[in-house]
Amino acid sequence: GGAFVLIYLACIALLGIPVMMAEVLIGRRGRQSPINTMKTIAKEEGANKHWIWLGWSGVVAGFLILSYYSVIAGWTLAYILESVSGTFVGMDGDAVGDVFNTLVGSPGELIFWHSLFMLLTMIIVARGVQDGLEKAIRFLMPALFVLLVIMVGYALSTDSFGKGLEFLFTPDFSKISTEGILKAMGQAFFTLSLGMGAIMIYGSYMPHDASITRTSITVALADTGVALLAGIAIFPIVFANGLEPGAGPGLVFVTLPIAFGQMPGGMFFGTVFFVLLTFAAWSSSISLIEPFVAWLVENKGMTRNHASVLSGLITWFIGLGTVFSFNIWSEVKLFDKTFFDLLDYLTSNIMLPLGGLLIGVFAAWVIKKQSSVDELGMGDGPAYQVWSILVRYVTPIGVGLIFLKSVDLI
C-alpha cells in the first residue's frame, strides 16, 4: 500500500535517477554493446579488466527477464483474441478469474503465445527498430496513456475509488519488512530497466548533444506517473470486486477485463488496450535482447538475422520453465519458489540492484571525473556534486545495507 509506494518513490529519486544517469553516461561513452563498452572504458581508464563481468551480468539479467517477460507478454496476445470475441462482456470477477486460470493452466496455449511473442520480437530486432516499431510507438504509447486515463474515469465511478486511493496513498509502515524495502528497490530498478544493459544500449545510440540529466529525469517522472496512474485505475476495481491486491502479475489480466466487460464500448476499448499493451511489451522486449544481439554482431561476426535467431531461441527455451511453473511444475519449488518466482526474485531483487550499484561505483569511482563531467554536460557545479554524492555513497550504502539485512548478516 501507501508505505510501499513512498519507499518506491524514494528509491526512484535517490537511487534510480542517479544510476540511470550513470548507465547512460557509460553507454554513450563506450558506443558499443554493454560487454564491449565495459571492456573498452575499463582499459581507457586504467581499471581492472574484470569490470567486463558487469557488462555480462547485465546481458544475462536481460536474458532471464525476457524469458519470463515473453510468457506474460504472450498473455496480452491471448487477451486481444478474448476481447475482440466479446468474452468479457458482462463477466464478474469469478468468471474473469476462470478465464485467466484456464489460460495459465494450459501449457500448450502458453507455449503458443510465448512462441508467437518471441517470434515477433526477433523479427523486429533482426530488421532494426527505427523504421517500424519506433514510429508506431510514437503514436501508440500516447494512445495507451489516454486509455489509461479513461480507465481512471471508470474507476472513479465505482464505490471503491476512495478505498483504492487509501490503499495506494495511506502509509502503514508497520506492514513494511526488509523484504518489502528490497522489493520496492527492485521494482524501482526493474521499472527503469536499470542494471540489465538496456539503458546502456540506449546510451550508446544517444546523440552527444542530448542532455543525459534532463532525459533521465524526464523518463523517471513519466514512468512513475504512469505507474501511479495505473494503480489509481486498477485498485478501486480490485476492491470493488473483492479481489486480492497482492495477486501478482495476473492482476491486470483480471481487474481490467472486469471493467471492460461492464463499461459502455468495453469490447472495443478492451481490444484496443491489449493491442497497445502488446506494443508496449514489444518495445521493452527489444531493449532486453538487443545487448546480446549487439555483442554477437560485434564479436562473433554474425549478421543481425543470425544473432537475433540464436538469442531468441535461447530465451524461448529458458521461458519454457516459466510456462510450466504456472501448471505442471507449479508444485516444483527451489528455496520455496517456483521457477518463475525464483527468476523474478533473482533478477528484480538481486541482479538489478547489484548491477545498478556497481554501475554507480564504476561511473563515480573508476571513470575519471573529467570524463563524467564531459558526458553529463552540466559542469562541475552543485548538480554534478549532488549526483556524485548519490552514486558514490548513497547508492552503495543503501543497497548494501538492505542486502546485508535481507540475508541476516546485520
SVG drawing of the C-alpha trace seen along z (x, -y; Angstrom):
<svg xmlns="http://www.w3.org/2000/svg" viewBox="-23 -25 69 56">
<polyline fill="none" stroke="black" stroke-width="0.4" points="0.0,0.0 1.0,-3.6 4.2,-2.8 5.5,-0.7 4.6,-3.5 6.6,-6.0 9.6,-3.8 9.4,-3.1 9.3,-6.8 12.3,-7.4 14.2,-4.6 13.4,-6.2 14.6,-9.6 17.7,-8.7 18.8,-5.5 17.0,-5.2 17.7,-8.5 21.4,-8.8 22.0,-5.2 20.2,-5.8 22.4,-8.9 25.4,-6.7 24.4,-3.9 23.5,-6.3 26.9,-8.0 28.8,-4.7 26.8,-3.6 27.3,-6.9 31.0,-6.9 31.5,-3.3 29.2,-3.4 29.2,0.5 27.4,3.4 27.5,3.3 30.1,6.1 32.5,4.3 31.7,0.9 32.8,2.1 35.9,3.7 36.8,0.6 36.2,-2.0 37.9,0.0 41.0,0.2 40.8,-3.6 40.5,-4.5 43.3,-2.1 40.9,0.0 40.7,3.7 39.8,5.8 37.3,7.8 34.8,4.9 33.8,6.6 31.7,9.0 29.4,6.1 28.5,6.0 28.0,9.7 25.8,9.5 23.5,7.0 23.2,9.1 22.4,12.3 19.8,10.4 18.2,9.1 18.1,12.7 16.5,14.1 13.9,11.3 12.9,11.6 12.4,15.4 9.5,14.8 8.5,11.4 7.8,13.0 5.4,15.5 3.5,12.8 3.5,10.6 2.0,13.6 -1.0,13.3 -1.7,9.9 -1.8,11.5 -4.3,14.1 -6.4,11.4 -6.6,9.5 -8.4,12.5 -10.6,12.8 -11.5,9.1 -12.4,9.0 -14.6,12.0 -16.6,10.4 -15.6,13.0 -15.5,10.5 -18.9,8.8 -21.0,8.9 -18.5,11.1 -18.0,10.7 -14.7,11.2 -15.1,15.0 -15.8,15.6 -12.8,13.4 -10.7,15.3 -11.7,18.6 -10.7,17.3 -7.3,16.4 -6.8,19.6 -7.7,21.6 -5.1,19.8 -2.2,20.2 -3.3,23.8 -2.7,24.8 1.0,25.4 0.2,25.8 -1.6,22.5 1.1,20.6 3.8,22.1 2.0,20.9 1.6,17.3 5.1,17.3 6.5,18.5 4.5,16.0 5.6,13.1 9.3,14.1 9.0,14.6 7.5,11.1 10.3,9.7 13.1,11.4 11.6,10.2 11.8,6.6 15.3,7.0 16.6,8.6 15.2,5.9 16.1,3.0 13.6,0.9 13.8,-2.6 11.6,-2.4 9.0,-0.1 8.3,0.2 9.8,-3.2 7.4,-5.1 4.5,-3.1 5.4,-3.5 5.4,-7.3 1.7,-7.1 0.7,-4.1 2.2,-4.9 0.3,-8.3 -2.9,-6.3 -2.2,-3.8 -1.9,-6.7 -5.3,-8.1 -6.9,-4.7 -5.4,-4.6 -7.0,-8.0 -10.3,-6.6 -9.8,-3.6 -9.2,-6.0 -12.5,-7.7 -14.2,-4.3 -12.6,-3.5 -13.9,-6.9 -17.4,-5.7 -17.0,-2.7 -18.0,-2.7 -14.4,-1.6 -12.5,-4.5 -11.8,-6.0 -10.7,-2.7 -8.3,-2.2 -6.7,-5.6 -6.5,-4.9 -4.7,-1.7 -2.3,-3.4 -1.5,-6.6 -2.1,-6.0 1.1,-4.6 1.2,-1.9 4.9,-1.3 4.2,1.4 3.5,3.7 6.8,3.0 9.6,5.5 13.2,5.6 11.9,7.8 9.3,5.2 12.0,2.5 14.1,4.8 11.1,5.4 10.5,1.6 14.1,1.1 14.0,4.0 10.8,2.6 12.4,-0.8 15.4,0.7 13.1,3.1 10.7,0.4 13.5,-1.9 15.3,1.0 18.5,0.5 21.3,3.0 20.2,5.1 22.2,3.5 19.1,1.9 19.8,-1.7 23.5,-1.3 22.4,-0.3 20.1,-3.3 23.0,-5.5 25.2,-4.1 22.7,-5.4 22.2,-8.7 23.4,-11.9 26.3,-13.7 24.3,-16.9 21.4,-15.4 21.2,-16.1 21.7,-12.9 20.4,-14.6 17.2,-16.0 16.5,-12.8 16.9,-10.6 14.7,-12.8 12.0,-13.0 12.0,-9.2 11.8,-8.6 9.0,-11.1 6.9,-9.8 7.4,-6.2 6.5,-6.8 3.5,-9.0 2.1,-6.2 2.7,-3.6 0.8,-5.6 -2.0,-6.3 -2.2,-2.5 -2.6,-1.9 -5.3,-4.5 -7.1,-2.8 -6.7,0.8 -7.0,0.9 -10.5,-0.6 -11.7,2.2 -9.8,4.7 -11.6,3.7 -15.0,3.3 -14.8,6.9 -13.4,8.4 -10.1,9.3 -6.7,9.7 -4.5,6.6 -1.3,8.7 -2.3,11.2 0.9,10.6 1.4,10.4 -2.1,11.7 -3.8,8.7 -4.1,6.6 -5.5,9.7 -8.3,10.0 -9.2,6.5 -9.2,4.6 -11.3,7.2 -13.9,6.8 -14.1,3.1 -14.1,3.6 -16.9,6.2 -19.1,3.7 -18.4,0.3 -20.1,-1.1 -18.0,-0.2 -15.9,2.1 -15.3,4.7 -13.7,2.0 -11.7,0.4 -10.6,3.7 -9.3,4.9 -7.5,1.6 -6.0,1.6 -4.5,5.1 -3.2,4.3 -1.4,1.2 -0.2,3.2 1.3,5.7 3.2,3.0 4.4,1.6 5.7,5.0 7.2,5.5 9.3,2.3 10.6,3.4 11.4,6.9 13.6,5.5 15.6,3.5 16.2,6.6 17.6,8.7 19.4,6.0 22.6,6.0 23.4,9.7 22.5,9.3 24.8,6.3 27.6,8.3 27.2,11.3 27.4,8.9 30.4,7.1 32.4,10.1 31.3,13.1 30.8,11.6 27.2,12.7 24.6,10.9 21.7,9.3 19.5,12.1 21.6,14.9 22.3,13.2 18.5,12.5 17.6,16.1 20.2,17.5 19.2,15.1 15.5,15.7 15.9,19.5 17.9,19.4 15.4,17.0 12.4,19.0 13.9,22.3 14.5,20.7 11.0,19.3 9.5,22.8 10.4,23.1 8.1,20.1 5.4,21.6 5.5,24.9 5.7,23.1 2.1,22.0 0.8,25.5 2.6,28.9 5.6,27.6 3.6,25.5 4.5,27.8 8.2,28.0 10.0,25.5 13.5,24.4 14.0,22.3 10.2,22.4 9.8,20.7 8.5,21.8 10.8,21.4 9.1,18.1 9.1,16.8 12.8,17.7 13.8,15.9 11.7,12.9 13.3,12.7 16.8,13.3 16.6,10.7 14.5,8.0 15.8,8.2 19.4,9.2 20.9,8.9 19.4,5.5 20.1,3.6 23.6,5.1 24.2,4.3 22.9,0.7 25.2,0.4 28.2,1.4 27.3,-0.8 27.2,-3.7 30.5,-2.7 32.1,-2.4 30.8,-5.8 31.7,-7.7 34.9,-6.0 36.5,-4.4 35.7,-6.8 37.8,-9.9 35.9,-13.0 36.7,-15.0 35.2,-12.2 31.9,-12.1 31.7,-15.9 32.1,-15.9 29.4,-13.3 26.9,-14.7 27.4,-18.1 26.3,-20.1 29.7,-21.4 31.3,-20.8 28.6,-22.7 26.1,-21.8 24.1,-19.5 27.1,-17.4 28.2,-17.3 24.7,-16.0 24.8,-13.3 28.4,-12.3 27.4,-12.0 24.3,-9.9 26.2,-7.4 29.4,-7.4 27.8,-7.0 24.0,-6.8 23.5,-4.1 26.3,-1.7 25.5,-2.2 21.7,-2.0 21.7,1.1 24.5,2.7 22.7,2.3 19.4,3.6 21.1,6.7 23.1,7.5 19.9,7.2 17.9,9.4 20.4,12.2 20.6,11.7 24.2,10.6 23.3,7.4"/>
</svg>
